[in-house]
Amino acid sequence: MGATADKIKGTTNEAIGKAKQGIGEATGSDRMQGEGAVQEVKGKGQKAMGDAKQATKDAVNDAAAATNKNL
């Protein structure tokens, strides 16, 4: 999966997780709150993975550009 896809999935999971937590609070469901918290953390991890992939790609491209400049 690419960096952008990871970031999109992460953002989606974060939003759904927050919504589940809100629904859980409104209905008094500890289970729903817990599921929401887990999904939100999962989303944050996915976004972090996307950021890391993007940073790696950018570093490789910068290194290649610097190498080509020196040739």
mmCIF file of the C-alpha atoms, coordinates in Angstrom:
data_MODEL
# 
_entry.id   MODEL 
# 
loop_
_atom_site.group_PDB 
_atom_site.id 
_atom_site.type_symbol 
_atom_site.label_atom_id 
_atom_site.label_alt_id 
_atom_site.label_comp_id 
_atom_site.label_asym_id 
_atom_site.label_entity_id 
_atom_site.label_seq_id 
_atom_site.pdbx_PDB_ins_code 
_atom_site.Cartn_x 
_atom_site.Cartn_y 
_atom_site.Cartn_z 
_atom_site.occupancy 
_atom_site.B_iso_or_equiv 
_atom_site.pdbx_formal_charge 
_atom_site.auth_seq_id 
_atom_site.auth_comp_id 
_atom_site.auth_asym_id 
_atom_site.auth_atom_id 
_atom_site.pdbx_PDB_model_num 
ATOM 1  C CA . MET A 1 1  ? 0.000   0.000  0.000   1.00 0.00 ? 1  MET A CA 1 
ATOM 2  C CA . GLY A 1 2  ? 1.284   3.469  -0.839  1.00 0.00 ? 2  GLY A CA 1 
ATOM 3  C CA . ALA A 1 3  ? 1.843   6.395  1.468   1.00 0.00 ? 3  ALA A CA 1 
ATOM 4  C CA . THR A 1 4  ? -1.293  8.220  0.346   1.00 0.00 ? 4  THR A CA 1 
ATOM 5  C CA . ALA A 1 5  ? -3.491  5.149  0.761   1.00 0.00 ? 5  ALA A CA 1 
ATOM 6  C CA . ASP A 1 6  ? -2.110  4.599  4.279   1.00 0.00 ? 6  ASP A CA 1 
ATOM 7  C CA . LYS A 1 7  ? -2.832  8.207  5.200   1.00 0.00 ? 7  LYS A CA 1 
ATOM 8  C CA . ILE A 1 8  ? -6.386  8.029  3.833   1.00 0.00 ? 8  ILE A CA 1 
ATOM 9  C CA . LYS A 1 9  ? -7.147  4.753  5.619   1.00 0.00 ? 9  LYS A CA 1 
ATOM 10 C CA . GLY A 1 10 ? -5.612  6.139  8.788   1.00 0.00 ? 10 GLY A CA 1 
ATOM 11 C CA . THR A 1 11 ? -7.702  9.291  8.678   1.00 0.00 ? 11 THR A CA 1 
ATOM 12 C CA . THR A 1 12 ? -10.831 7.236  8.030   1.00 0.00 ? 12 THR A CA 1 
ATOM 13 C CA . ASN A 1 13 ? -10.136 4.854  10.909  1.00 0.00 ? 13 ASN A CA 1 
ATOM 14 C CA . GLU A 1 14 ? -9.431  7.755  13.253  1.00 0.00 ? 14 GLU A CA 1 
ATOM 15 C CA . ALA A 1 15 ? -12.718 9.434  12.375  1.00 0.00 ? 15 ALA A CA 1 
ATOM 16 C CA . ILE A 1 16 ? -14.733 6.223  12.705  1.00 0.00 ? 16 ILE A CA 1 
ATOM 17 C CA . GLY A 1 17 ? -13.005 5.467  15.999  1.00 0.00 ? 17 GLY A CA 1 
ATOM 18 C CA . LYS A 1 18 ? -13.859 8.871  17.413  1.00 0.00 ? 18 LYS A CA 1 
ATOM 19 C CA . ALA A 1 19 ? -17.461 8.481  16.251  1.00 0.00 ? 19 ALA A CA 1 
ATOM 20 C CA . LYS A 1 20 ? -17.717 5.062  17.903  1.00 0.00 ? 20 LYS A CA 1 
ATOM 21 C CA . GLN A 1 21 ? -16.379 6.494  21.135  1.00 0.00 ? 21 GLN A CA 1 
ATOM 22 C CA . GLY A 1 22 ? -18.968 9.260  21.024  1.00 0.00 ? 22 GLY A CA 1 
ATOM 23 C CA . ILE A 1 23 ? -21.766 6.800  20.342  1.00 0.00 ? 23 ILE A CA 1 
ATOM 24 C CA . GLY A 1 24 ? -20.481 4.592  23.133  1.00 0.00 ? 24 GLY A CA 1 
ATOM 25 C CA . GLU A 1 25 ? -20.506 7.498  25.560  1.00 0.00 ? 25 GLU A CA 1 
ATOM 26 C CA . ALA A 1 26 ? -23.999 8.567  24.490  1.00 0.00 ? 26 ALA A CA 1 
ATOM 27 C CA . THR A 1 27 ? -25.409 5.066  24.855  1.00 0.00 ? 27 THR A CA 1 
ATOM 28 C CA . GLY A 1 28 ? -23.378 4.040  27.886  1.00 0.00 ? 28 GLY A CA 1 
ATOM 29 C CA . SER A 1 29 ? -21.661 1.257  25.950  1.00 0.00 ? 29 SER A CA 1 
ATOM 30 C CA . ASP A 1 30 ? -18.173 0.583  27.291  1.00 0.00 ? 30 ASP A CA 1 
ATOM 31 C CA . ARG A 1 31 ? -17.657 -1.947 24.502  1.00 0.00 ? 31 ARG A CA 1 
ATOM 32 C CA . MET A 1 32 ? -18.365 0.647  21.785  1.00 0.00 ? 32 MET A CA 1 
ATOM 33 C CA . GLN A 1 33 ? -16.072 3.149  23.496  1.00 0.00 ? 33 GLN A CA 1 
ATOM 34 C CA . GLY A 1 34 ? -13.313 0.541  23.638  1.00 0.00 ? 34 GLY A CA 1 
ATOM 35 C CA . GLU A 1 35 ? -13.734 -0.438 19.994  1.00 0.00 ? 35 GLU A CA 1 
ATOM 36 C CA . GLY A 1 36 ? -13.607 3.215  19.042  1.00 0.00 ? 36 GLY A CA 1 
ATOM 37 C CA . ALA A 1 37 ? -10.426 3.811  21.007  1.00 0.00 ? 37 ALA A CA 1 
ATOM 38 C CA . VAL A 1 38 ? -8.743  0.813  19.380  1.00 0.00 ? 38 VAL A CA 1 
ATOM 39 C CA . GLN A 1 39 ? -9.817  1.915  15.906  1.00 0.00 ? 39 GLN A CA 1 
ATOM 40 C CA . GLU A 1 40 ? -8.598  5.458  16.525  1.00 0.00 ? 40 GLU A CA 1 
ATOM 41 C CA . VAL A 1 41 ? -5.165  4.184  17.595  1.00 0.00 ? 41 VAL A CA 1 
ATOM 42 C CA . LYS A 1 42 ? -5.070  1.927  14.531  1.00 0.00 ? 42 LYS A CA 1 
ATOM 43 C CA . GLY A 1 43 ? -5.767  4.959  12.358  1.00 0.00 ? 43 GLY A CA 1 
ATOM 44 C CA . LYS A 1 44 ? -2.980  6.942  13.977  1.00 0.00 ? 44 LYS A CA 1 
ATOM 45 C CA . GLY A 1 45 ? -0.604  4.064  13.282  1.00 0.00 ? 45 GLY A CA 1 
ATOM 46 C CA . GLN A 1 46 ? -1.665  3.897  9.642   1.00 0.00 ? 46 GLN A CA 1 
ATOM 47 C CA . LYS A 1 47 ? -1.123  7.629  9.242   1.00 0.00 ? 47 LYS A CA 1 
ATOM 48 C CA . ALA A 1 48 ? 2.317   7.335  10.840  1.00 0.00 ? 48 ALA A CA 1 
ATOM 49 C CA . MET A 1 49 ? 3.174   4.519  8.432   1.00 0.00 ? 49 MET A CA 1 
ATOM 50 C CA . GLY A 1 50 ? 2.091   6.671  5.496   1.00 0.00 ? 50 GLY A CA 1 
ATOM 51 C CA . ASP A 1 51 ? 4.207   9.566  6.765   1.00 0.00 ? 51 ASP A CA 1 
ATOM 52 C CA . ALA A 1 52 ? 7.224   7.276  7.151   1.00 0.00 ? 52 ALA A CA 1 
ATOM 53 C CA . LYS A 1 53 ? 6.801   5.880  3.644   1.00 0.00 ? 53 LYS A CA 1 
ATOM 54 C CA . GLN A 1 54 ? 6.541   9.404  2.232   1.00 0.00 ? 54 GLN A CA 1 
ATOM 55 C CA . ALA A 1 55 ? 9.630   10.559 4.129   1.00 0.00 ? 55 ALA A CA 1 
ATOM 56 C CA . THR A 1 56 ? 11.603  7.569  2.841   1.00 0.00 ? 56 THR A CA 1 
ATOM 57 C CA . LYS A 1 57 ? 10.482  8.204  -0.720  1.00 0.00 ? 57 LYS A CA 1 
ATOM 58 C CA . ASP A 1 58 ? 11.384  11.886 -0.438  1.00 0.00 ? 58 ASP A CA 1 
ATOM 59 C CA . ALA A 1 59 ? 14.836  11.058 0.973   1.00 0.00 ? 59 ALA A CA 1 
ATOM 60 C CA . VAL A 1 60 ? 15.550  8.607  -1.854  1.00 0.00 ? 60 VAL A CA 1 
ATOM 61 C CA . ASN A 1 61 ? 14.414  11.132 -4.454  1.00 0.00 ? 61 ASN A CA 1 
ATOM 62 C CA . ASP A 1 62 ? 16.554  13.880 -2.876  1.00 0.00 ? 62 ASP A CA 1 
ATOM 63 C CA . ALA A 1 63 ? 19.586  11.595 -2.840  1.00 0.00 ? 63 ALA A CA 1 
ATOM 64 C CA . ALA A 1 64 ? 19.038  10.636 -6.489  1.00 0.00 ? 64 ALA A CA 1 
ATOM 65 C CA . ALA A 1 65 ? 18.676  14.277 -7.492  1.00 0.00 ? 65 ALA A CA 1 
ATOM 66 C CA . ALA A 1 66 ? 21.880  15.200 -5.655  1.00 0.00 ? 66 ALA A CA 1 
ATOM 67 C CA . THR A 1 67 ? 23.730  12.337 -7.320  1.00 0.00 ? 67 THR A CA 1 
ATOM 68 C CA . ASN A 1 68 ? 22.499  13.353 -10.762 1.00 0.00 ? 68 ASN A CA 1 
ATOM 69 C CA . LYS A 1 69 ? 23.518  16.953 -10.104 1.00 0.00 ? 69 LYS A CA 1 
ATOM 70 C CA . ASN A 1 70 ? 27.069  15.883 -9.332  1.00 0.00 ? 70 ASN A CA 1 
ATOM 71 C CA . LEU A 1 71 ? 27.455  13.832 -12.517 1.00 0.00 ? 71 LEU A CA 1 
# 
